[in-house]
Amino acid sequence: MTLAGAPAPLQRLVAELGRLPGIGEKTALRLAFHILRADAGYARSLAQAIVTATEKVRLCSVCCTLTDADPCSLCADPRRDGSILCVVEGVQDLMAIERSREFRGRYHVLHGVLGPLSGVGPYMLGSMLWRPGGTRGEPPAISEVIVATNPDVEGEATALYLTRLLRPLGARVTRIAQGVPMGGDLEYADPATLARAIQARREL
């Protein structure tokens, strides 16, 4: 984007902000002016936070969530029930379920869902459960897997795929139930709705 009469550093800042998802031309310009109007300390703090996050945040080797320590705090918490596993599409979904304060087991983050139209097949999903050489241990250690993918076409296809993958291993496979609307995203569901969905999960 070219801003008539704007200095080159401002144009570069607006261009970089505009590359963020959901940020349009006008929003990028508004954010850029906000940064410029703030004191220099804010700009340095923001830049340092971005650099620190990109350098230190990585995937947990056990559940594949984002963390700055390996294993993550959820996997390292001895108070959580390691025999119950909740499979989610992304880190935002994990955070949403945690806000409900209903689930006290462990997680596995797929970082995607099956999407034939977008060309995403099973081999392109994040590390699968109990993969060869993985860190989940043997299947009998898991008594129940709760499939908490979004209730849309891709989420349902992924749930069915995971059910076929996990059922022969002997684990009980359940699906989150009422409260989450068809076509909705877990990330935007309120904690009470997610709590009801976890409580009323059903067998797959």
C-alpha positions as CSV (number, residue, x, y, z in Angstrom):
1,M,0.0,0.0,0.0
2,T,1.3,3.4,-0.9
3,L,0.4,6.4,1.3
4,A,0.6,9.6,-0.5
5,G,2.9,12.0,1.3
6,A,3.8,9.6,4.1
7,P,7.4,9.0,5.0
8,A,8.9,5.6,4.0
9,P,9.2,4.2,7.6
10,L,5.5,4.8,8.2
11,Q,4.6,3.2,4.9
12,R,6.7,0.2,5.8
13,L,5.0,-0.1,9.3
14,V,1.6,0.1,7.7
15,A,2.5,-2.5,5.1
16,E,3.8,-4.9,7.8
17,L,0.8,-4.5,10.0
18,G,-1.5,-5.0,7.0
19,R,0.0,-8.5,6.6
20,L,-1.6,-9.6,9.9
21,P,-4.7,-11.7,9.5
22,G,-7.9,-9.7,9.7
23,I,-6.1,-6.4,9.5
24,G,-7.2,-4.3,6.5
25,E,-5.7,-1.2,5.1
26,K,-7.6,1.3,7.3
27,T,-7.0,-0.7,10.5
28,A,-3.3,-1.0,9.7
29,L,-3.1,2.7,9.3
30,R,-4.9,3.3,12.5
31,L,-2.6,0.9,14.4
32,A,0.4,2.6,12.9
33,F,-0.7,6.0,14.1
34,H,-1.5,4.6,17.5
35,I,2.1,3.3,17.8
36,L,3.6,6.6,16.6
37,R,1.5,8.6,19.1
38,A,2.6,6.4,22.0
39,D,5.8,7.0,23.9
40,A,9.0,5.4,22.6
41,G,9.0,3.0,25.4
42,Y,5.8,1.4,24.3
43,A,7.1,0.9,20.7
44,R,10.3,-0.8,22.1
45,S,8.3,-2.9,24.5
46,L,6.0,-4.0,21.7
47,A,8.9,-4.9,19.4
48,Q,10.7,-6.8,22.2
49,A,7.5,-8.8,23.0
50,I,7.2,-9.8,19.3
51,V,10.8,-10.9,19.1
52,T,10.7,-12.7,22.4
53,A,7.5,-14.6,21.5
54,T,8.9,-15.7,18.1
55,E,12.2,-16.8,19.6
56,K,11.0,-18.6,22.8
57,V,7.5,-20.0,22.0
58,R,7.5,-23.5,20.5
59,L,5.4,-26.6,20.4
60,C,5.1,-28.9,23.4
61,S,6.7,-32.2,22.6
62,V,3.8,-34.0,24.3
63,C,0.5,-32.3,23.4
64,C,1.7,-29.9,20.6
65,T,0.3,-26.7,22.2
66,L,2.4,-23.5,22.3
67,T,4.7,-23.2,25.2
68,D,7.9,-21.6,26.4
69,A,8.8,-24.7,28.5
70,D,8.9,-28.3,27.4
71,P,6.7,-30.0,28.5
72,C,4.1,-27.3,28.8
73,S,2.5,-26.4,32.2
74,L,-0.6,-28.5,31.4
75,C,1.3,-31.7,30.6
76,A,3.6,-31.1,33.6
77,D,0.7,-30.6,36.1
78,P,0.5,-33.8,38.2
79,R,-3.1,-32.9,39.2
80,R,-4.4,-33.4,35.7
81,D,-5.9,-36.8,34.7
82,G,-3.5,-38.2,32.1
83,S,-6.0,-41.0,31.2
84,I,-8.4,-38.6,29.6
85,L,-7.3,-36.8,26.4
86,C,-9.1,-33.9,24.7
87,V,-8.3,-33.5,21.0
88,V,-8.7,-30.0,19.7
89,E,-8.1,-28.3,16.3
90,G,-6.0,-25.4,17.5
91,V,-4.4,-23.7,20.5
92,Q,-7.3,-21.2,20.7
93,D,-9.7,-24.1,21.2
94,L,-7.6,-25.4,24.1
95,M,-7.6,-22.0,25.7
96,A,-11.4,-21.8,25.3
97,I,-11.9,-25.1,27.0
98,E,-9.5,-24.2,29.8
99,R,-11.6,-21.1,30.5
100,S,-14.6,-23.3,31.1
101,R,-12.8,-24.9,34.1
102,E,-14.7,-28.1,33.4
103,F,-12.0,-30.3,31.9
104,R,-9.1,-31.6,34.1
105,G,-7.5,-34.0,31.7
106,R,-4.7,-33.6,29.1
107,Y,-4.8,-32.3,25.6
108,H,-3.6,-33.0,22.1
109,V,-3.6,-30.1,19.5
110,L,-3.9,-31.1,15.9
111,H,-3.1,-27.7,14.3
112,G,-5.6,-28.3,11.6
113,V,-8.5,-30.4,10.4
114,L,-9.2,-32.6,7.4
115,G,-10.3,-30.5,4.4
116,P,-10.6,-32.2,1.1
117,L,-11.5,-28.9,-0.7
118,S,-8.4,-27.2,0.7
119,G,-6.2,-30.3,0.1
120,V,-5.5,-31.1,3.7
121,G,-5.3,-34.8,4.2
122,P,-4.6,-36.9,7.3
123,Y,-0.8,-36.9,6.6
124,M,-0.8,-33.0,6.8
125,L,-2.4,-32.8,10.3
126,G,-0.2,-32.1,13.3
127,S,1.4,-35.1,15.0
128,M,-1.1,-37.8,15.4
129,L,-1.9,-39.7,18.6
130,W,0.4,-42.6,19.5
131,R,2.5,-42.1,16.4
132,P,5.5,-44.3,16.1
133,G,8.2,-43.0,18.4
134,G,5.8,-40.4,19.9
135,T,5.6,-39.3,23.5
136,R,2.1,-40.4,24.3
137,G,3.1,-43.9,25.5
138,E,1.1,-47.0,24.9
139,P,-2.6,-46.8,24.0
140,P,-3.8,-48.5,27.2
141,A,-2.6,-45.5,29.2
142,I,-5.5,-43.5,27.6
143,S,-9.0,-44.5,28.8
144,E,-11.0,-41.9,26.9
145,V,-10.4,-39.5,24.0
146,I,-12.8,-36.5,23.8
147,V,-12.9,-35.3,20.2
148,A,-13.5,-31.5,20.5
149,T,-13.1,-30.4,16.9
150,N,-15.5,-27.7,15.7
151,P,-19.0,-28.8,14.7
152,D,-18.6,-28.0,11.0
153,V,-18.0,-30.2,7.9
154,E,-14.3,-30.3,8.3
155,G,-14.5,-30.8,12.1
156,E,-17.0,-33.7,11.7
157,A,-14.8,-35.3,9.1
158,T,-11.8,-35.1,11.4
159,A,-13.8,-36.5,14.3
160,L,-14.8,-39.5,12.2
161,Y,-11.3,-40.1,11.0
162,L,-9.9,-40.0,14.6
163,T,-12.7,-42.4,15.7
164,R,-11.6,-44.9,13.1
165,L,-7.9,-44.3,14.1
166,L,-8.5,-44.7,17.9
167,R,-11.2,-47.2,18.4
168,P,-9.1,-50.2,17.4
169,L,-6.6,-49.1,20.1
170,G,-9.2,-49.8,22.9
171,A,-9.8,-46.2,24.0
172,R,-13.3,-44.9,24.6
173,V,-14.0,-42.1,22.0
174,T,-16.5,-39.4,22.8
175,R,-17.6,-36.2,21.1
176,I,-18.5,-32.9,22.7
177,A,-22.3,-32.5,22.6
178,Q,-25.0,-29.9,23.2
179,G,-24.4,-26.2,23.5
180,V,-21.9,-25.8,20.6
181,P,-23.9,-24.7,17.5
182,M,-23.3,-26.5,14.1
183,G,-20.9,-24.4,12.1
184,G,-19.6,-22.5,15.2
185,D,-16.1,-22.2,16.4
186,L,-15.0,-23.3,19.9
187,E,-12.7,-20.3,20.2
188,Y,-15.7,-18.0,20.4
189,A,-18.0,-20.1,22.6
190,D,-18.6,-18.9,26.1
191,P,-17.2,-20.9,29.1
192,A,-20.6,-22.1,30.3
193,T,-21.5,-23.4,26.8
194,L,-18.2,-25.3,26.6
195,A,-18.7,-26.7,30.1
196,R,-22.1,-28.1,29.1
197,A,-20.6,-29.5,26.0
198,I,-17.9,-31.3,27.9
199,Q,-20.3,-32.7,30.5
200,A,-22.8,-34.0,27.9
201,R,-20.2,-35.6,25.6
202,R,-21.4,-38.7,23.7
203,E,-19.9,-41.9,22.5
204,L,-18.8,-41.9,18.9
